Amino acid sequence: MLEAALAALLGLLIGSFLNVCIYRLPRDLSVVRPRSFCPACNQTVAWYDNVPLLSYAVLGGRCRHCGKAIPARYPMVELLTAALFFSIVLSFGAGLAALKLCIFSALLIGLIFSDLEARTLPDEFTLGGAVAGIALAAAVPFDAGTVFLLIPWEWGRTGRSVAEALLGATVSSGVLWVVGTLYEKVRHREGLGLGDVKMVAMVGAFLGLYGALLTVVVGSLLGSVLGLLYIVIARKKASTYELPFGTFLGVAALGIALLSHPGARLIGHLPE
């Protein structure tokens, strides 16, 4: 329990940094400098006004200087990241498998809210995450995968695991790119952005080919159903409304990694 509590504390800090990334990366701003500031009045946020969750509650969700409302996204991201880190370490213990899943979860949270807020999937999360997923495939090998049936046993478990991550990243993103290209040729308008393709490559690097393709299917279903409901309720024009497909992909990937038995086993030595 102590390890899970410490993971939750770390999750709050990571969530606070994710909020910086979610706001700045789509705007091509540095995530290092300047220090945190209010987007409305550009005043620097003091350290005591930048404590995850607590400062938002103390300030009543408003900037100390200008009184402008602070978006609810800030405490949501911090709380969600902390809750995920807590549950992952509590369920799987403090080890490399939990670390891999925490990193994957943090990347997905960043992508989910970036796409929802700015309709952008930053390369730092997608391409950087794909590189991290491939590297972590060596440290936390997959339990099974498509490549395991194709690659000689002489490659060893680590070699087959890295190959599975590479296959998951390239094939899944390639399939999505082909689907998007065909849609554009038939409908004469863009159906998928390149960011979505890069995101699926990142998911494939972490979950392997099966997990990535399952993410695309589930994400597409979520996007179709929930997106249509939102369009109807909000009275948006379906032909022009830009659906945040990356958000639905992120929710699907997170659910598959945490809840789905086949998807969870791809992460590493997780309990059955």
Order of alpha helices (4+ residues) and beta strands (2+ residues): alpha-alpha-alpha-alpha-alpha-alpha-alpha-alpha-alpha
